Amino acid sequence: MKESLGKRILKNLDAWFAGSMFAVTMVLVVVNVFSRYFFNKPIAWVEEVATSCFVYTVFVGAAWCLRTRQHVGVDLLVERLPVKAREIVHFLTDIVILVLNSYVTYLSVLFIRSSRAKTMPILKISVNYLYAALTLGFGLMAIYSLVHCWEDIRHLFGRQKKEV
């Protein structure tokens, strides 16, 4: 049965969001270049909005890459191990990634709390809207890491076939 467009969008919301933020970034940069070149008047707020959108692209895009296991990895040695040892190494790697992402998510919340009074110079809005990208991205990565750990455990004990 074919999946509906709405279901596909919800299933890949992180990818759609990151892609949308990247598209907004590109459109704003191009508009500002034309405005500066043809009218000799750059749009002041575009730089802050484009930068913010790009930051969201990076962190939410990184979460999508982790979810789909698209991050670059060096597995030259791991792939030479016996199958069971390889599965254990993958599980331990996912545990380390889970711990690190959870810790950075916690640190990003502390960072946001410590910068409540700061505002963006031109837009005059809180920089926490920008910094929230850290919490969102690393929070998603922590959740996806937890899911990977659960899949690894199920695979290690033979309850699920591993999809590579």
Contacts in CASP RR format, 6 or more apart in sequence:
PFRMAT RR
TARGET T0000
AUTHOR 0000-0000-0000
METHOD contacts of the structure
MODEL  1
MKESLGKRILKNLDAWFAGSMFAVTMVLVVVNVFSRYFFNKPIAWVEEVA
TSCFVYTVFVGAAWCLRTRQHVGVDLLVERLPVKAREIVHFLTDIVILVL
NSYVTYLSVLFIRSSRAKTMPILKISVNYLYAALTLGFGLMAIYSLVHCW
EDIRHLFGRQKKEV
3 11 0 8 1.000
9 16 0 8 1.000
12 64 0 8 1.000
14 60 0 8 1.000
14 61 0 8 1.000
14 63 0 8 1.000
14 64 0 8 1.000
14 67 0 8 1.000
14 140 0 8 1.000
15 61 0 8 1.000
15 64 0 8 1.000
17 56 0 8 1.000
17 60 0 8 1.000
18 56 0 8 1.000
18 57 0 8 1.000
18 60 0 8 1.000
18 61 0 8 1.000
18 64 0 8 1.000
19 57 0 8 1.000
19 61 0 8 1.000
21 53 0 8 1.000
21 54 0 8 1.000
21 56 0 8 1.000
21 57 0 8 1.000
21 60 0 8 1.000
22 53 0 8 1.000
22 54 0 8 1.000
22 57 0 8 1.000
24 49 0 8 1.000
24 50 0 8 1.000
24 53 0 8 1.000
25 50 0 8 1.000
25 53 0 8 1.000
25 54 0 8 1.000
25 57 0 8 1.000
28 46 0 8 1.000
28 49 0 8 1.000
28 50 0 8 1.000
28 53 0 8 1.000
29 46 0 8 1.000
29 50 0 8 1.000
31 43 0 8 1.000
31 46 0 8 1.000
32 42 0 8 1.000
32 43 0 8 1.000
32 46 0 8 1.000
32 47 0 8 1.000
32 50 0 8 1.000
35 41 0 8 1.000
35 42 0 8 1.000
35 43 0 8 1.000
36 42 0 8 1.000
44 122 0 8 1.000
45 122 0 8 1.000
45 123 0 8 1.000
47 122 0 8 1.000
48 120 0 8 1.000
48 121 0 8 1.000
48 122 0 8 1.000
48 123 0 8 1.000
49 123 0 8 1.000
51 130 0 8 1.000
52 129 0 8 1.000
52 130 0 8 1.000
52 133 0 8 1.000
55 130 0 8 1.000
55 133 0 8 1.000
56 133 0 8 1.000
56 136 0 8 1.000
58 133 0 8 1.000
59 133 0 8 1.000
59 134 0 8 1.000
59 136 0 8 1.000
59 137 0 8 1.000
59 138 0 8 1.000
60 133 0 8 1.000
60 136 0 8 1.000
60 137 0 8 1.000
60 140 0 8 1.000
61 137 0 8 1.000
62 71 0 8 1.000
62 137 0 8 1.000
62 141 0 8 1.000
63 136 0 8 1.000
63 137 0 8 1.000
63 138 0 8 1.000
63 139 0 8 1.000
63 140 0 8 1.000
63 141 0 8 1.000
63 144 0 8 1.000
64 70 0 8 1.000
65 71 0 8 1.000
66 97 0 8 1.000
66 140 0 8 1.000
66 141 0 8 1.000
66 144 0 8 1.000
66 145 0 8 1.000
66 148 0 8 1.000
67 140 0 8 1.000
67 144 0 8 1.000
67 147 0 8 1.000
69 148 0 8 1.000
78 86 0 8 1.000
78 89 0 8 1.000
78 90 0 8 1.000
79 86 0 8 1.000
81 89 0 8 1.000
87 152 0 8 1.000
87 155 0 8 1.000
87 156 0 8 1.000
87 162 0 8 1.000
88 156 0 8 1.000
90 152 0 8 1.000
91 149 0 8 1.000
91 152 0 8 1.000
91 153 0 8 1.000
91 156 0 8 1.000
94 145 0 8 1.000
94 148 0 8 1.000
94 149 0 8 1.000
94 152 0 8 1.000
95 149 0 8 1.000
97 141 0 8 1.000
97 145 0 8 1.000
97 148 0 8 1.000
98 142 0 8 1.000
98 145 0 8 1.000
98 146 0 8 1.000
98 148 0 8 1.000
98 149 0 8 1.000
101 138 0 8 1.000
101 139 0 8 1.000
101 141 0 8 1.000
101 142 0 8 1.000
101 145 0 8 1.000
102 139 0 8 1.000
102 142 0 8 1.000
102 145 0 8 1.000
104 134 0 8 1.000
104 138 0 8 1.000
105 135 0 8 1.000
105 138 0 8 1.000
105 139 0 8 1.000
105 141 0 8 1.000
105 142 0 8 1.000
108 131 0 8 1.000
108 134 0 8 1.000
108 135 0 8 1.000
108 138 0 8 1.000
109 135 0 8 1.000
111 131 0 8 1.000
111 134 0 8 1.000
112 128 0 8 1.000
112 131 0 8 1.000
112 132 0 8 1.000
112 134 0 8 1.000
112 135 0 8 1.000
115 127 0 8 1.000
115 128 0 8 1.000
115 131 0 8 1.000
116 126 0 8 1.000
116 128 0 8 1.000
118 126 0 8 1.000
118 127 0 8 1.000
118 128 0 8 1.000
119 125 0 8 1.000
119 126 0 8 1.000
119 127 0 8 1.000
120 126 0 8 1.000
120 127 0 8 1.000
120 130 0 8 1.000
151 160 0 8 1.000
151 162 0 8 1.000
154 160 0 8 1.000
155 161 0 8 1.000
155 162 0 8 1.000
END
